[in-house]
Amino acid sequence: MIRVVVSGAAGRMGREVLKSVWNSKDMQLVGAVDVQDEGRDAGSLIGIGEVGIQLQNDLEQALQDTRPDVMVDFTIPDSVAGNIKTALHCGVRPVIGTTGLASSELSEITRISSSKKVGCIIAPNFAIGAILMINFAARAAKYFPHVEIIELHHDQKLDAPSGTAMLTAAEIVKNRGNFEQGLPIEIEKMPGARGGRYEGGIRLHSVRLPGLVAHQEIIFGGLGQTLTIRHDTISRESFMPGVLLAIRKVMNLEEFVYGLENLIFE
């Protein structure tokens, strides 16, 4: 049995993780952490009654008390880097769904993970369909180098563009080779009207509205034609197969891995 602690357990994604780990035959939920609802039974968060696991607000203490194999974290960008380092120093393997980490933080996490030989996975998106979307877009970019990305999320998402959009752009640039799209000078009547500019001139546009969950479309333009690749997350349940896959895979890692695609297409 893989022993799992969920950080950010009281949040919407945290509750889905609690439910999925609890129902998994090869995993054991041993702890739950959140800055809110300290002392509340984790079972009450997912509607199964009390299970004897109370929420704690001190991650390091929770890891020492429960000695898990894996920590799953869906918190916020301001706290996730510290949570990852805490887990690694405790010998616990982090599986992270929070995006917005600075490159300097990723470099330090890579160093700590390698030096301690404790696996770590950060995935901008755990939905299998989204991973396939990125893969298809990277292939299409060889034939349609002109591309823009529109990502749409709920209005509580803090970072923009999304980690998925950034990863998509990076994979497109990697696959299409040296190419610079768009005009050298564009006149924006309102700053930001053309979205953020990624390497190679790729424009990324972020939409934040209530009613959305997580959606992205990649629009390619060619001579007399366009190609659109889109993925829609209708429910947060869509992320759970990928989360469980990452929990199982991280048990065999001794280094940091960024992106679920590196586990699916290995």
N, C-alpha and C positions, 0 to 999 in steps of 0.2 A: 504494500500500500504506500502511495506517495502522500506524505504529510504536507498539508497546504495551509498557509495563512493568507487571508485576504485583507489587503490594505485599501482603505476607502470603501469599506464594506457597506456603509449606510447609503452610498450613492446609488444611482440607477444602474450603472454598470456593475458596481460592487455586489449588488443584490442578485444580479443575474449570475455572476461568478459563484457566489455562495450556493445558489440553487444547483448549478451544474456540477460543482465539486461534490456537494452533498449527495447527488444522485449518481455519481460516477462509481463504478464497481471497483476501480483500481486506485481510488483516492480517498483520503480521510481528511475532512475539515477539522483542523485542530485549533484554529484561532481566527479572530476577526478584530480589525483595528480601524478606528475612525475617530476624528477629533470631536465628533458629535455622538450623542447617545451612549456615552460611556456607561457600562453596566447593563445595557439592554441585551437580552438574549438574542443571539444571531438567528435562531429559528423563527422568532417573531417577525423578522424582517422579510422572510420569504414565505410566511403563512403556513408553517408546519408545526407551530407550537414550540415550546421551550426544548432546547437540545443540550443545555448545560454549557454552552459556550458564550461567555459574556464579552461584549465589545470593550476593548481597551483603547486608551488614547496615547499610550507610549509604545511606539513600534519596537524599539530595542528591548524593552522589558518583555513585550509579548513574544518576541523571537527567543529570548532566553528562557521564558517560561514554558513555551510549547515545543521548542526545538524542531521546527518544520524542515522539510527538504526544499520547499519552494515557497516564495512569496509572490502572490499576484497583486499588482498595484494598478489601480485606476483612480488616481487622485488628481492633483493639479500641477502645472509646470513648476510652481514655486517650491513645492515640497518633494517632488518625485526624485530629484537628483540625490538629495539627502537620504531618502528612503532606500534608494538603490545601494548607496555606499554603506549604509547601516547593515543592510542584508548581507552584502558581500563580506564585510568585516566579521559578521556572525557565521559565515560559512553557509549562508542560505542563498539558493539560486533565485534571482529575480526574473519574473515574467511581467513585462511592463507594457501597458496600453496607453499610457499618457504621453502626449507629444509636446513639443515646444522646448526641448532641451537644447542648450547652446552647444556648439561644436567643441568648445573647451571642456564642457562637462562630459560629453561623449568620449573624448580622448582620455579623460581621467578614469572613467568607468572601464574603458577598454584596458587600461594599464592595471587597474586593481583586479579585474576579472582574470587577466592573464597571470599576474603575479601570484594570486591565491589559487589559481586553477579551479575557480568556481564559475560555472556557466551562467550566462545572463542573456536574456532575449528581450529586445525592445522591438515592438511591431507597431508602425503607424496605423495599421488596419489588420484586424484578425478575421475579417470576412473572407472566405475562400473565393467568392465571386469577385471581390475587389482585387485580390492578388492576381487572378486571371485577367481582369481588366488591364492592370498595369503591364502584364506580360504581353497581351495582345497589342497594346498601344506601342510598346517598344518595338515590336515586330513591324507594325504598320508604318512607323516613322522612317524606315528605310525607303519607303515608296512615297510617303506623304510627309515631307520634312516641315511643311508649314502647319503649325498646330497651336491651339490655345486650350487652356484647361479651365473649366468652371467647376468649383466645388461648393456644395450647399450643405449647411449643417444647422442644427437647432441653435436658438439664440443664446444659449448658455455656454456655448463653446468659447473658450478664452483666446486661443491662438488662431492666427490667420496669416498665410494660407495654412490649410491643414497639413499634417505630416504626410498624408496619403498623396496630396497634390504635389508636394515637394519631391516625394519619392518617385512619383510618376514622371515628373519633369527630368529628374536625374537619370532615370532609365531611358527616357527618350533621347536625351543628349548623348548618353553612352552609346546608343545603338545607331543613331543617324549620322554620326561622325561630325566633322567640322562644317558647320552651317550657321549662318546668321540670317534670321528672318526679319521682316518688317523694315520700315523706313528708318534711316539713320536719325531723323528728327521727326517727332510727332507733336502736334499742338493739342494739348489737353485744355479744353475750356474750363474744366474743373479738375483740380489735381486728383490723380488716382482713377480717373475715368477709364483709363486703359488697363487698370489692374497692375499687379506687381510684375516686374520684368525679371525673368530668370535668365540664366546663362543661355546664349544663343538666340536671345530675343523672344523666348517663349513667354507669353502673357498668362498669368494666373489670376483668376477672379474668384472672390469669396462672397458668398451669400449667407446671411444669418437671419433666420426667421423661425418663429414658433410654428409647430406643426411638422417641421422637418426632423429627420433623424440624422442620416449621413448619406450623401449622394454625390456623385461626380460624373461629369461627362468630358470627354476629350474630343475636340472637333478638329479634324484634319481637312485642309483645303488643297485641292489640286486643280488641274486644268479642266474646267467644265464639270467638276464634281466635288462633293464633300463626303467625308466618312465620319460618323459619330459613334464612339464607343462609350456606353454609359452603364453605371452600376448604381442600384438603389438599395439601401438598407431600410427595410420596412419596420423591422423590429430589432431590438438589441440582442435577441436570441440568436441572430445570424452570426454574431461574433463568437459564440460559445464553442462550436466545433474547433475553431482555430485556437482558442485559448486552451482547451484541453489538449490539443495536439502539441502546443508549445510547452505545456507543463510536462508532458511525457518526454519530449525531445530534450528539454534542458537538463534532464537527469543524466544525459550522456555527453554533455558539453563541458569543456574546461576553459572556455573563452567566451568573449562577447560576440553576439550575432545580432545584426540590425536588419529587420525585415523578415516577415513570415515566409516570403518566397524562397529564402535560403534554406528553409526546412522542407518546403514542398517540392522544389525543383532541384534538390541536391543530388 
